[in-house]
Structure formats: structure tokens, C-alpha cells
Amino acid sequence: MADAPPAGAYAGSIALAGAPTQDQIAEAIRCRARFWRFLVHWRFINRETGEVASFERVWRGQADMAAAMERYPRLYILKAGKLGATELECAFDAWRLRFGQPNARVHLFSLDQDASTELLRIVRFGLEHLPEWMRLPVVEGEAGADTSRSLMLLAGPDDVRTVKSWPVKENVSIDQSCQHAHVDEWARMRWAMNLINAVQSTVAPGASLHIVTRGAGPNEQGKMFREAMLGRNEYHAVFAPWTARPRPQGWREREAPNYTAQGIAQFAPATWQEALQGDETYVYPQFENPPGRHVKDAPPCPLKACEKVGIGVDPGAVNPTAMLLAGERSSGGVHVYDEFYRPGVGADEVGAQCAAWWREHELDEYVRRARDWVYVAVPDDEKLLAATLNSFFQRARLGMRAVPAIREIRSGITLVTQRLNVNALTVGRHCVHTIEEFADYRNTTVRDAVTRVEYAGERPIKHHADAMDALRYVVNLLATWARPEVQTTATGRRIVGRRR
């Protein structure tokens, strides 16, 4: 091994080279306390110009990312391209290595061998270009001490700091725990979920794990970011748009012709929804284009004031049972007021939820005013469920009736698409499962037998489709409503009839 720094060169457990001055010791203490301070000393090669650059001055987006890196142990940064986010995270990797606990380990992961080696190269370059008094010697005479995949630094007696990089494979074997892990371009990895499960199991308690990536459409990685935005997992979500870096006026417009519509959205997204936007397999691309177009914080009117009120039910045994409560106004606009989404649900729970919505939204007033039922669309192969519900509705004196749902998929998708296109379909923001399924709802892909080129098919993937099925049922129900009509017979008797 190389000689360790002299015993007198420690500043509160910080190993410093040579004979540091009091100012250098004080600066080392400041660097240990704040990642921000360490950035003043960090150097990297600008991959656009080839010049040596620093983070002494940062863009607004970099400042936001750096603050989040320092603050959150579990961090998911969804970013535009060319923001310097990877270089910034590599500086954090080095900070955790240099000023972390004794024998700290930092693990780096990227798409392939070249990409993972590049991460280590950035970390190595920055460590080698720290002020001389802040550098640590490389361990000598030990395997893996200084290779293209690992670097070991000697911080003191029995204190070896190690940084190691891995390319992503179907099965990644990680033999030791770490104090910090950096996963780069995770959304574009083929075996992304295998990797993140493996990495999470090796991060020591209280250690940090940061994901830094561009979006790659509505995949599992995108879903995990949405869950982070909703506070439903351990990660803190940060989105860095293309505007986080100063750009010349009209820059995005000039770049756009060089990309597909999907490509420019993922390279230079203005919103996180755009960064996660799907490709040609996306069934409802207009749902979040622009963001928030069809998601509303408050309903347009009380449900009991709607012209029509209906419920779509997609029963599930293994999959969740999804129920959507929707109303159509006199303008023709439909709003999804509420959702029910739960696995392992039977007819009793479905009926109980219908009764709860009846009371909560005072639907007895709707029935009296409209002189009509609240219809519950149930798949026609669920006759027992429909009969059980109708029996329950009668006993509970609820003005509800279970009727067969229109199940034809293509016509239902066409109807939902038409309503979305003219802003005649909205969803309450609290209906999180429905909103998530809009983002996950994609068509299957078909491979041409001759050219082997893949293209979008015409049938949606059934995975993540329970709320989308219930949505089609209720939208079709409202569109094909049998209107009540008062008719007079030949004898002068007035009766209520129904017509489509």
C-alpha cells in the first residue's frame, strides 16, 4: 500500500495530504459539512467543448439538483439532456467517497461497459484535480486498486475508500454494501427493475441512492417517478426541464427537426409529463398534452346536478376491481368524480361502494330530479354480479340499476379519444389509479415477418388496464343512455317510456 497521510494531517477525522495550513483544515471541515462547498474545488472535462470546467458557478437547474442531492438520501432526478446532471452527480459520488465514513464505498451503474467506465473516469478526474492538500493517495499493490472499473484510495490506517462501476446486465452481482449508489440513465436500461432491486438491497442503512436519468416513455421507471411525485415511495422526485440551462432564444425549435416528436420531448422536455410521454404505442397521447389538460382539482359541478350519472365496474379476481363514478353535464362534458380500486373484492364490497357514493353525493336528489336511475355498467359475462347488485339495490332502496356494459374495445377507445380531443372528458386529481393507467395504457407491438421492424398494434396491453376498462364502460354507458320520455296513450293515460 501507499503511505497513509501523516498522523498530524487529520482535521477531525479528515485525512489531508502534506502539512495543511489552518486555512486548509478549516476549508476541509467546510467541505465535509456541505456538498455546495466541495463543488467550488471540483473540476471536470466539459463533454461538449473538451475543456476543463468547474462548478464554481452553476445554472439554476444545477443549483436545484445539487441542493436535492445534498438533502435527500433517496433521490430520483428526471432531467432534460445536456444539463450537466451526470457530472454533478459524479461530483456528489466523489464527495461521499472523500468526506464520508471510514472505508466508504461508492457504486456506479450505467447502461453498458463504456457508459459505466465513463462515470468512473469523471469521478477519477475530479479527485485527481482537487487541491493537492485535499487529494488521497491511490492504494498500491492490491488488485482492483486502480483499474477502468474501480479505484481505491487510502485515507488512513485501516481506512480504504473504494469506488466501483458496473454495466447493467440481466443479473448484476454486487458483492458488498455501499454508502452511496449512483444509477445513471436508469429509464433506458433493459433490465432496469432487476438492477434497482439488486442495488436497493446493497445500500447500507442510512446511505444514499440517487437515480439520474432522462425519460424513456411510459415504462416501469416512469411509473416509479410518478409514484415518487405522489409521495408513494421512498424517493424524492426532482424534474429538471430543458429551460434549467440558459439557452439562446428559439433553441428548442431549431433542435426539433433533428428528432422525432417523441425524441425531442425526451431530450428537451418542458414538463415531467412530457419527459415520460409515450411513443406511437401510447393509446391516449393527448391525455397529458399539455399537462393538466384533463386532470381537475375540483369537479365542474355537484354530481347530483348532472344530466346523467353512471358507474363503470371492471371486476377482478387476481387483478384489482376498478370502479369509476362519472357524470355527464348538459353540455355533454363528462367528469370522473371518484374511483374505487382494490384487489380481492366481491359483490358485497362493490355494492357497499355504490351505496357509499349514493350517500356521499346525495344521488337520491339526482334520481328525483331526473326521474331516472343511476346505472351501473357491469360486463355481460358477470350476470351473477349484476343480479346480486340489483337485489342489493332493491333491498337498500337505492335508485340504482346494474346493466350490461358495452365491452367492444376499439369503439370504446374511439369514443374516449373523441371526448379527450374536444376536452369533453376530465378526471378528478385524486383518482390516482385512473391517471396512472392513462400513462401506462399502450398497444401491443407487432413485428413485420419480412423486415423484422416493430410497429404499434391495434390491441391494448391488458396489464395496467383495469381502470381503463371501467372508463370505457361508463363513457359508453353515458353515450348510449336510454332517455326517459313521458308519452300519452290513445286513452289519454300518461306513462313514462324510454328510448335510445
Buried (B, 14 or more C-beta within 10 A) or exposed (E): EBEBBEEEBBBEEBBBBEEBEEEBBEBBBEBBEBBBBBBBBBBBBEBEEEEEBBBEEBBEBBBBBBEBBBEBBBBBBBBBEEBBBBBBBBBBBBBBBBBBBEEBBBBBBBBBBEBBBBBBBBBBBBBEBBBEBBBBBBBEEEEEBEEEBBBBBBBBEEBBBBBBBBBBEEEBEBEEBBBBBBBBBBBBBEBBEBBBEBBEEBBBEEBBBBBBBBBBBBBEBBBBBBBBBEEEBBBBBBBBBBBBBEBEEEBBEEBBEEEEEBEBBBBBBBBBBBBBBBBEBBBBBBBBBEBEBBBBEEBBBEBBBBBBBBBBBBBBEEBBBBBBBBBBBEEEBBBBBBBBBBEEBEBEBBBBBBBEBBEEBEBBEBBEEBEBBBBBBBBEEBEEBBEBBBEBBEEEEBBBBBBBBBBEBEEBBEBBBEBBEEEBBBBBEEBBBBBBBBBBBBBEEEEEEEEEEEEBBEEBBEEBBBBBBBBBBBBBBBBEBEEEEEEEEEEEEEEEEEEE
